[in-house]
Structure formats: structure tokens, C-alpha cells
């Protein structure tokens, strides 16, 4: 998290991130009178970028505006127990979040320099 403005009691922070991973769905599908097949398997991957602005008040409360966008590619979605039966999909997505929260510290504060 990067500090942009620090004028007590307000602070403005910027955070950014990148993510990705494999998608391992459990597809609960019944198709054309075949038995239901819902085993976990790797069906594809997803990647995303995230950016957020956070305004904090009195070092305890904050409001955060976040934007996330990414891409999902699933070329191997199993539909039956047979390896040849599969579906595929790919799409882009976008998500906006507004988060209200607080940071509360419980217990004793540790003094730096003392053992």
C-alpha cells in the first residue's frame, strides 16, 4: 500500500495488485440421460488486475474504493464421465467494490527498543 497524502486525521492510500490461478470447478451436470458427473478437475485459468484507493480517518476507520478486472478461460469443462464430452467458455469480467471498515488493536502496544 502506497501513502499518497498524510494530513492527520486523514490519509489517502493507493494499492494495486495482480493475480492469477487455475480454475478447478466441480460441474454439477446431468446431460442427455447420462449419469451425473461432478468430479473436480482443472478446466482452465484466470488472471486479474486490481487497483484501490483507501481514505482512512483517525488511523482507525476507512473507506476503500476498489476496481478489479480480468479474464477467465475454461477450454475443458467436463459434462459427463467421458473425456471427449466437454464444454468451453471464456470471458472478461469487471467488479467494483466499496468497503467500509475499521482497524482496531487489542492488547498492549510493544515499545521498540525494549526487550
TORMI-980274 format. One line per field, with one value per residue: residue number from 1; residue in three letters; y, x, z of N, C-alpha, C in turn. Coordinates in nm, 2 decimals. Layout:
% residues N
num: c(NUM / ...)
residu: c(ALA / ...)
n.v: c(Y / ...)
n.u: c(X / ...)
n.w: c(Z / ...)
ca.v: c(Y / ...)
ca.u: c(X / ...)
ca.w: c(Z / ...)
c.v: c(Y / ...)
c.u: c(X / ...)
c.w: c(Z / ...)
This chain:
% residues 115
num: c(1 / 2 / 3 / 4 / 5 / 6 / 7 / 8 / 9 / 10 / 11 / 12 / 13 / 14 / 15 / 16 / 17 / 18 / 19 / 20 / 21 / 22 / 23 / 24 / 25 / 26 / 27 / 28 / 29 / 30 / 31 / 32 / 33 / 34 / 35 / 36 / 37 / 38 / 39 / 40 / 41 / 42 / 43 / 44 / 45 / 46 / 47 / 48 / 49 / 50 / 51 / 52 / 53 / 54 / 55 / 56 / 57 / 58 / 59 / 60 / 61 / 62 / 63 / 64 / 65 / 66 / 67 / 68 / 69 / 70 / 71 / 72 / 73 / 74 / 75 / 76 / 77 / 78 / 79 / 80 / 81 / 82 / 83 / 84 / 85 / 86 / 87 / 88 / 89 / 90 / 91 / 92 / 93 / 94 / 95 / 96 / 97 / 98 / 99 / 100 / 101 / 102 / 103 / 104 / 105 / 106 / 107 / 108 / 109 / 110 / 111 / 112 / 113 / 114 / 115)
residu: c(UNK / UNK / UNK / UNK / UNK / UNK / UNK / UNK / UNK / UNK / UNK / UNK / UNK / UNK / UNK / UNK / UNK / UNK / UNK / UNK / UNK / UNK / UNK / UNK / UNK / UNK / UNK / UNK / UNK / UNK / UNK / UNK / UNK / UNK / UNK / UNK / UNK / UNK / UNK / UNK / UNK / UNK / UNK / UNK / UNK / UNK / UNK / UNK / UNK / UNK / UNK / UNK / UNK / UNK / UNK / UNK / UNK / UNK / UNK / UNK / UNK / UNK / UNK / UNK / UNK / UNK / UNK / UNK / UNK / UNK / UNK / UNK / UNK / UNK / UNK / UNK / UNK / UNK / UNK / UNK / UNK / UNK / UNK / UNK / UNK / UNK / UNK / UNK / UNK / UNK / UNK / UNK / UNK / UNK / UNK / UNK / UNK / UNK / UNK / UNK / UNK / UNK / UNK / UNK / UNK / UNK / UNK / UNK / UNK / UNK / UNK / UNK / UNK / UNK / UNK)
n.v: c(-0.12 / 0.21 / 0.53 / 0.83 / 1.08 / 1.24 / 1.38 / 1.45 / 1.42 / 1.25 / 1.01 / 0.91 / 0.63 / 0.42 / 0.12 / -0.17 / -0.46 / -0.79 / -1.09 / -1.45 / -1.78 / -2.13 / -2.28 / -2.49 / -2.63 / -2.79 / -2.93 / -2.96 / -3.15 / -3.29 / -3.46 / -3.54 / -3.79 / -3.92 / -4.04 / -3.83 / -3.62 / -3.50 / -3.45 / -3.30 / -3.10 / -2.96 / -2.70 / -2.47 / -2.14 / -1.82 / -1.47 / -1.15 / -0.79 / -0.55 / -0.25 / 0.01 / 0.28 / 0.41 / 0.58 / 0.68 / 0.75 / 0.90 / 0.69 / 0.46 / 0.41 / 0.35 / 0.40 / 0.23 / 0.23 / 0.01 / -0.15 / -0.41 / -0.62 / -0.87 / -1.18 / -1.49 / -1.82 / -2.11 / -2.40 / -2.66 / -2.79 / -3.03 / -3.24 / -3.49 / -3.83 / -3.91 / -3.85 / -3.72 / -3.56 / -3.24 / -2.89 / -2.55 / -2.22 / -1.86 / -1.54 / -1.19 / -1.00 / -0.75 / -0.57 / -0.38 / -0.25 / -0.11 / -0.05 / -0.03 / 0.01 / -0.08 / -0.06 / -0.21 / -0.23 / -0.46 / -0.53 / -0.49 / -0.24 / -0.28 / -0.16 / -0.02 / -0.10 / -0.19 / -0.49)
n.u: c(0.09 / 0.06 / 0.13 / -0.03 / -0.13 / -0.09 / -0.23 / -0.31 / -0.63 / -0.66 / -0.57 / -0.46 / -0.44 / -0.30 / -0.34 / -0.24 / -0.26 / -0.19 / -0.32 / -0.37 / -0.45 / -0.53 / -0.84 / -1.06 / -1.33 / -1.63 / -1.84 / -2.17 / -2.35 / -2.61 / -2.66 / -2.83 / -2.95 / -2.73 / -2.53 / -2.49 / -2.21 / -1.96 / -1.69 / -1.39 / -1.17 / -0.91 / -1.00 / -0.93 / -0.79 / -0.75 / -0.69 / -0.62 / -0.64 / -0.60 / -0.70 / -0.70 / -0.82 / -0.78 / -0.92 / -0.84 / -0.94 / -0.85 / -0.67 / -0.81 / -1.06 / -1.19 / -1.26 / -1.28 / -1.24 / -1.26 / -1.14 / -1.16 / -1.06 / -1.06 / -0.97 / -1.11 / -1.05 / -1.18 / -1.13 / -1.19 / -1.43 / -1.58 / -1.86 / -1.97 / -1.89 / -1.72 / -1.42 / -1.42 / -1.65 / -1.72 / -1.73 / -1.68 / -1.57 / -1.50 / -1.43 / -1.44 / -1.42 / -1.55 / -1.54 / -1.66 / -1.60 / -1.71 / -1.59 / -1.64 / -1.48 / -1.29 / -0.99 / -0.88 / -0.69 / -0.60 / -0.50 / -0.16 / 0.06 / 0.37 / 0.68 / 0.93 / 1.27 / 1.29 / 1.34)
n.w: c(0.00 / -0.09 / 0.04 / -0.03 / 0.05 / 0.37 / 0.60 / 0.90 / 1.05 / 0.83 / 0.58 / 0.26 / 0.06 / -0.19 / -0.35 / -0.54 / -0.75 / -0.89 / -1.01 / -1.04 / -1.15 / -1.15 / -1.26 / -1.10 / -1.12 / -0.99 / -1.17 / -1.17 / -1.35 / -1.54 / -1.83 / -2.13 / -2.04 / -1.93 / -1.65 / -1.36 / -1.35 / -1.15 / -1.08 / -0.94 / -1.15 / -1.35 / -1.53 / -1.66 / -1.66 / -1.48 / -1.48 / -1.32 / -1.26 / -1.00 / -0.85 / -0.60 / -0.40 / -0.08 / 0.19 / 0.50 / 0.84 / 1.14 / 1.19 / 1.24 / 1.11 / 0.77 / 0.42 / 0.13 / -0.22 / -0.48 / -0.78 / -1.00 / -1.26 / -1.52 / -1.69 / -1.78 / -1.89 / -1.99 / -2.13 / -2.10 / -1.97 / -1.80 / -1.88 / -1.88 / -1.77 / -1.97 / -2.14 / -2.38 / -2.39 / -2.34 / -2.25 / -2.33 / -2.24 / -2.23 / -2.10 / -2.02 / -1.72 / -1.49 / -1.18 / -0.92 / -0.59 / -0.29 / 0.02 / 0.37 / 0.68 / 0.97 / 1.17 / 1.45 / 1.74 / 1.98 / 2.31 / 2.46 / 2.35 / 2.19 / 2.29 / 2.09 / 2.09 / 2.35 / 2.54)
ca.v: c(0.00 / 0.34 / 0.65 / 0.94 / 1.20 / 1.21 / 1.50 / 1.40 / 1.28 / 1.18 / 0.95 / 0.85 / 0.52 / 0.35 / -0.02 / -0.23 / -0.60 / -0.87 / -1.23 / -1.55 / -1.92 / -2.24 / -2.30 / -2.63 / -2.64 / -2.91 / -2.91 / -3.05 / -3.15 / -3.41 / -3.43 / -3.64 / -3.92 / -3.98 / -4.02 / -3.70 / -3.62 / -3.37 / -3.46 / -3.18 / -3.12 / -2.83 / -2.66 / -2.35 / -2.04 / -1.69 / -1.36 / -1.02 / -0.67 / -0.48 / -0.12 / 0.06 / 0.40 / 0.40 / 0.70 / 0.64 / 0.86 / 0.88 / 0.57 / 0.35 / 0.39 / 0.37 / 0.38 / 0.19 / 0.21 / -0.09 / -0.19 / -0.54 / -0.66 / -0.98 / -1.27 / -1.63 / -1.91 / -2.25 / -2.48 / -2.80 / -2.80 / -3.17 / -3.25 / -3.63 / -3.91 / -3.94 / -3.74 / -3.65 / -3.48 / -3.12 / -2.76 / -2.44 / -2.08 / -1.76 / -1.41 / -1.08 / -0.95 / -0.63 / -0.57 / -0.26 / -0.27 / 0.00 / -0.12 / 0.05 / -0.08 / -0.03 / -0.13 / -0.20 / -0.30 / -0.50 / -0.57 / -0.39 / -0.20 / -0.31 / -0.05 / -0.05 / -0.08 / -0.26 / -0.64)
ca.u: c(0.00 / 0.14 / 0.07 / -0.03 / -0.14 / -0.09 / -0.27 / -0.39 / -0.66 / -0.69 / -0.47 / -0.50 / -0.35 / -0.32 / -0.29 / -0.26 / -0.22 / -0.22 / -0.35 / -0.40 / -0.45 / -0.60 / -0.98 / -1.09 / -1.47 / -1.70 / -1.95 / -2.28 / -2.43 / -2.68 / -2.68 / -2.88 / -2.97 / -2.61 / -2.52 / -2.44 / -2.06 / -1.92 / -1.56 / -1.31 / -1.07 / -0.86 / -1.08 / -0.87 / -0.72 / -0.80 / -0.60 / -0.69 / -0.57 / -0.68 / -0.65 / -0.79 / -0.79 / -0.84 / -0.92 / -0.85 / -0.98 / -0.80 / -0.59 / -0.90 / -1.17 / -1.15 / -1.35 / -1.20 / -1.30 / -1.17 / -1.18 / -1.10 / -1.09 / -0.97 / -1.01 / -1.13 / -1.05 / -1.20 / -1.15 / -1.21 / -1.53 / -1.63 / -2.00 / -2.01 / -1.77 / -1.63 / -1.32 / -1.45 / -1.76 / -1.67 / -1.78 / -1.57 / -1.61 / -1.40 / -1.50 / -1.38 / -1.51 / -1.52 / -1.60 / -1.64 / -1.64 / -1.69 / -1.57 / -1.63 / -1.42 / -1.21 / -0.88 / -0.88 / -0.58 / -0.63 / -0.38 / -0.06 / 0.15 / 0.51 / 0.77 / 1.05 / 1.40 / 1.29 / 1.34)
ca.w: c(0.00 / -0.10 / 0.10 / -0.12 / 0.13 / 0.51 / 0.67 / 1.02 / 1.07 / 0.71 / 0.50 / 0.13 / 0.02 / -0.32 / -0.36 / -0.67 / -0.74 / -1.00 / -0.96 / -1.14 / -1.10 / -1.22 / -1.22 / -1.07 / -1.08 / -0.97 / -1.25 / -1.13 / -1.47 / -1.60 / -1.97 / -2.22 / -1.97 / -1.87 / -1.51 / -1.32 / -1.33 / -1.08 / -1.02 / -0.96 / -1.25 / -1.39 / -1.65 / -1.73 / -1.58 / -1.47 / -1.44 / -1.29 / -1.21 / -0.90 / -0.80 / -0.49 / -0.32 / 0.05 / 0.27 / 0.64 / 0.93 / 1.27 / 1.20 / 1.28 / 1.01 / 0.64 / 0.31 / 0.02 / -0.35 / -0.54 / -0.91 / -1.04 / -1.40 / -1.55 / -1.80 / -1.75 / -2.00 / -1.94 / -2.25 / -2.07 / -1.86 / -1.82 / -1.87 / -1.85 / -1.73 / -2.08 / -2.16 / -2.51 / -2.37 / -2.26 / -2.29 / -2.31 / -2.23 / -2.19 / -2.08 / -1.94 / -1.61 / -1.41 / -1.05 / -0.83 / -0.45 / -0.19 / 0.15 / 0.49 / 0.78 / 1.08 / 1.23 / 1.60 / 1.80 / 2.11 / 2.39 / 2.48 / 2.24 / 2.22 / 2.27 / 2.01 / 2.17 / 2.48 / 2.52)
c.v: c(0.12 / 0.45 / 0.76 / 1.07 / 1.16 / 1.34 / 1.46 / 1.48 / 1.20 / 1.13 / 0.90 / 0.75 / 0.47 / 0.21 / -0.08 / -0.38 / -0.67 / -1.02 / -1.32 / -1.69 / -2.01 / -2.25 / -2.45 / -2.65 / -2.78 / -2.89 / -3.01 / -3.05 / -3.29 / -3.37 / -3.55 / -3.78 / -3.99 / -3.96 / -3.89 / -3.72 / -3.49 / -3.38 / -3.33 / -3.21 / -2.98 / -2.80 / -2.55 / -2.26 / -1.91 / -1.59 / -1.24 / -0.92 / -0.60 / -0.35 / -0.06 / 0.19 / 0.38 / 0.53 / 0.66 / 0.77 / 0.82 / 0.75 / 0.45 / 0.32 / 0.41 / 0.34 / 0.34 / 0.17 / 0.12 / -0.12 / -0.31 / -0.58 / -0.78 / -1.06 / -1.41 / -1.71 / -2.05 / -2.34 / -2.62 / -2.82 / -2.94 / -3.17 / -3.39 / -3.70 / -3.94 / -3.82 / -3.66 / -3.55 / -3.36 / -3.00 / -2.66 / -2.31 / -1.99 / -1.63 / -1.32 / -1.05 / -0.82 / -0.63 / -0.44 / -0.29 / -0.13 / -0.07 / -0.01 / -0.04 / -0.01 / -0.12 / -0.10 / -0.28 / -0.33 / -0.55 / -0.46 / -0.36 / -0.23 / -0.19 / -0.09 / -0.02 / -0.15 / -0.41 / -0.70)
c.u: c(0.09 / 0.07 / 0.08 / -0.04 / -0.15 / -0.11 / -0.37 / -0.51 / -0.69 / -0.56 / -0.53 / -0.40 / -0.39 / -0.26 / -0.32 / -0.21 / -0.25 / -0.24 / -0.38 / -0.40 / -0.53 / -0.74 / -1.01 / -1.23 / -1.52 / -1.83 / -2.06 / -2.38 / -2.49 / -2.71 / -2.72 / -2.89 / -2.84 / -2.61 / -2.46 / -2.29 / -2.02 / -1.78 / -1.48 / -1.20 / -1.02 / -0.92 / -1.02 / -0.79 / -0.79 / -0.69 / -0.67 / -0.59 / -0.66 / -0.62 / -0.75 / -0.73 / -0.86 / -0.82 / -0.94 / -0.87 / -0.93 / -0.73 / -0.68 / -1.00 / -1.13 / -1.27 / -1.26 / -1.28 / -1.20 / -1.23 / -1.10 / -1.15 / -1.00 / -1.03 / -1.01 / -1.13 / -1.07 / -1.23 / -1.18 / -1.31 / -1.60 / -1.78 / -2.05 / -1.88 / -1.68 / -1.54 / -1.35 / -1.57 / -1.72 / -1.73 / -1.66 / -1.64 / -1.50 / -1.48 / -1.41 / -1.48 / -1.46 / -1.60 / -1.57 / -1.68 / -1.62 / -1.69 / -1.56 / -1.58 / -1.35 / -1.10 / -0.87 / -0.77 / -0.61 / -0.50 / -0.28 / 0.02 / 0.29 / 0.59 / 0.90 / 1.17 / 1.40 / 1.28 / 1.23)
c.w: c(0.00 / -0.04 / 0.00 / -0.04 / 0.28 / 0.58 / 0.78 / 1.03 / 0.95 / 0.64 / 0.37 / 0.09 / -0.11 / -0.31 / -0.50 / -0.66 / -0.87 / -0.94 / -1.07 / -1.08 / -1.19 / -1.17 / -1.21 / -1.03 / -1.06 / -1.04 / -1.22 / -1.25 / -1.50 / -1.74 / -2.05 / -2.16 / -1.93 / -1.72 / -1.48 / -1.30 / -1.27 / -1.01 / -1.04 / -1.07 / -1.29 / -1.53 / -1.73 / -1.63 / -1.58 / -1.43 / -1.41 / -1.25 / -1.11 / -0.87 / -0.70 / -0.43 / -0.19 / 0.13 / 0.41 / 0.73 / 1.07 / 1.29 / 1.24 / 1.17 / 0.87 / 0.54 / 0.19 / -0.11 / -0.43 / -0.68 / -0.95 / -1.18 / -1.43 / -1.67 / -1.75 / -1.88 / -1.95 / -2.07 / -2.22 / -1.95 / -1.89 / -1.80 / -1.84 / -1.80 / -1.84 / -2.11 / -2.29 / -2.49 / -2.28 / -2.33 / -2.27 / -2.30 / -2.19 / -2.19 / -2.00 / -1.83 / -1.55 / -1.28 / -0.98 / -0.69 / -0.38 / -0.05 / 0.26 / 0.60 / 0.89 / 1.12 / 1.38 / 1.65 / 1.95 / 2.18 / 2.40 / 2.36 / 2.28 / 2.19 / 2.20 / 2.10 / 2.30 / 2.46 / 2.62)
